[in-house]
Amino acid sequence: MSAFHLAPAVADAFPDTLIALVTAGGLRGGEPWPHTVTALAALEQQLADGTWRPADESDPRIGSWHTAYRSFGTNPRRVRPSVDALGRRLARKGSLPRINPAVDSYNAVSVRHGLPAGAFDLDRVDGDVVIRRADGTESFTPLGEPDTVERPKSGEIVYADATGILTRHWNHRDAHRTRVTEDTAHAVFVLETLHATRDGDLLKVAADELQGLLAPHAEHTNVRYLGPARPTATA
């Protein structure tokens, strides 16, 4: 069991932040997930029909992340928030990547609702996780690049545990060490907004939708929320 903490400096800089932590235990990633398959296919069909398009940087849900990235020194058009990059890929290719059922589930929910999402294998997390500013000395190994070591810039917002950095640029990319695979049994899925007063209800709808995709393939699931008013939650 890990606790997630929103550092005071991040809460002060982004006082309307709200983060949903959707936890699933006893995941069975090797079995068919038909509802996730259907969710992905429906998005792709809506895009093909012209009845829906993913949010882009002109949408305030994405634009707010671009503003946040610039505030900690990241160019969001070079290093895009995860939901922005995923939506652009979907719009360009007409399909979303198929990674594994759990990852495919949060990707579908993320792009449908225009909210960044990520996930951590809790059995690979070392202690508590803090959303904080990097100090410039930590190391990060990007997802899919196990032999690469990066140094997040001082002031960059990251998720970090006792061993190292779990995300870069807040939600641009997850770490290889805590990636969710088909064999992951215990995971936490993260959905985020910087504007809870505007998008808090949307975030809760998205969290419920993700929980609904996970629950048939898990022994138990729950949803908790993290923000300046409640800066610690247990996953």
N, C-alpha and C positions, 0 to 999 in steps of 0.2 A: 504494500500500500504506500502510495506517495502523496504528499501534499503539494499543491500548486499555490504559489504565492505571487501576487502582483506587487512588485517593488514600489515603495512610496514615490520614488522619482518618476516612474512611469505613470502611476496613477495621477500624480500632480500635472504631468505634461499632457495627459490624455484623460481628462476627468469623466468623459462620457463612455469610456470603454466598457464593454460587456463581453465576456467570454463564456461559452458553453463548453462544459467538459462532459462528454458522453462516454461513459465507461462500460466496457463489455468484458465479462469473464467467461471462461469456458468456451471460447470461440471455436467454431468448427469450419475452418477456412477451406477444407478439402472437399466439402460437399457442394452440390449445386445451390446457387442462390437465385432462384427464378425471379424474385421481385426486383433484385438489383439489375438483372439482365433486362427486364421490362422497363425499368426506369431509364437506363442508358438508351435503349432503343427508342423510347418515346421522345427523349430530348433530341436525338439525332433526326427523327422523323419530323418533328416540329420545325427544326432548322431547315430541313430539306423542303418542307411545305411553305416556308416563309411566314409561319405563324408565330415564330419566336426567334429571338436572337440573344446570345449571351450579353450581359452588361459589359460595356467598355469604359474607357477612362472618362468619357463624357457623362457617365452615370455617377451621381454623388456617392453611391456605395463604393465605387472603385476610386473615384477622384479623391475621397477622403484619405485613402491609403497612399495615393501619390503624394499628397500634402505631407502626411506623416513621414514617409520615406525621406522626402527632401529635408525635413526638420532634423533628421539625424545623419544627414550627409550622403544619402544614397540617391542616385539618379533612377527614378522609377521607370524610365523608358529604356534603360539598359538592364536594370535588375528589377524585374516586375514582381508585384505582389502575386502570390500563387494563383488566386482566382482570376486575375487579369491575364496571366500567361496561359492558364488553362482555357479560358474563354476565347482568347485569340487563336489558340490551336484548334479548338472546336470549330470556330467560324471559318478558318482557313481550310481545314481538312475534311470537315463534315462529320467527324467522329471523334470520340474520346478514346484515349488509350485504355486497354484492358491490362491491368497489372495483377490483381488478385481480388477476390470478391469484397473484402473489407475496404481496400483502397478504392476500388471502383465505386463502392457505396458512397464514401464521403466525397469523391470527385463529382458524382452525379448531383448530390445535394448542394455542394459548393457552387457549381456553375449554374444550377437552376435558380438559386436564390441570390447569387452575386455576393457571396460571403466567403472570405478565406477559410480554408480548412486544412487540417493536418492530423497526424496521428503518431503516437509513440507506443512501442511495445513496452509495457510496464515491467516485464521481467528483465528488460535490458536497461532500465532507468536506474541510476545510482542515487538513491536518497530522494530528497525533495527537489522539485522543479521551481525555479524562480524566473519570472519574466522581468528582465532588468537590462540595464545598459552594460555592454561589454567594457572591459577595462583595457583591452588592447593586447593582453598577454595570453589569452586563451586560444585553444586550438579547436578546429572544426573539420570534420571529414564529411564531405558532401555525400548525399544519397547516390549510390551507384558508382562512387569513386573511392573505393576503400583504401587506395594508396595515396590519396591526395590529402594534404593538410593545409588549411587556410587559417589566417589570423583575422578574426573580425576586428573592425576598426573600433577604437575607443569611442564610446557614446552610441554605437549601434545597438538597437534593441534586439535582444535575443531571448530564447528560452535556454536555460542552463541547469544542469544537475551538478552533483558533486564531482563528476569526472570531467565534464567539458560542456561544450556548446551543442545544443540539440536543434537549433534553427538559426539561420542567418537572416538579417534584415527583417526581423520580427517573424515574417511568414513566407519569405521568398522560397526557402528550401530547407528540407529536413536533413537530419544527420543519418549517416549510413548505420551507425551502431544501433539506433533505436527504431529502425525502419519496421513497418508492419509487413509481415510476409504471410503466406498461406499457412504457415506453422504457428503463427502467433496465437497464444491462448488467452492473453490478458492485455487489453489495449485501452488507451484513452484517445478519443477523437475530439479535436478542438475546432470550434467554430467561433468566429470573432466579428465584432463590429466596433468601430470607434464612435458611433453615434447611437447609443441606446435609446435616447429620447425619440429618435426618428425610426430606428430599425430594430428596437428591442423585441417587438412582437414578431417581426420577421425572423429574427434569430431563434426565438422559441419555437416557431413553426418548423424551421429547418432542423433544429435539434430533435424535435419529436419525430420528424420524418426520418432522420438518420437512425434514431433509436428503433423505429419501426422496421427498418431494413436489417438492422443487426439482430434484433431480439429473436427471430426464428432460428438463428444459428449460434445462439449463446445460452449459457446456463443462467445468466443474470445480466441485466443492464440497469443503468441509472443515469440521470442527468443532474448536474450541479452547475451553478453559475458563479463566476468570479468577476469582481469589479471593484472600483474604489471603495464602495460602501461595504463590501465583503471581500477583502483582499486575499483570503485563504480558503481553499476548498480541498477536500480529499478525494482522490480518484481511486 
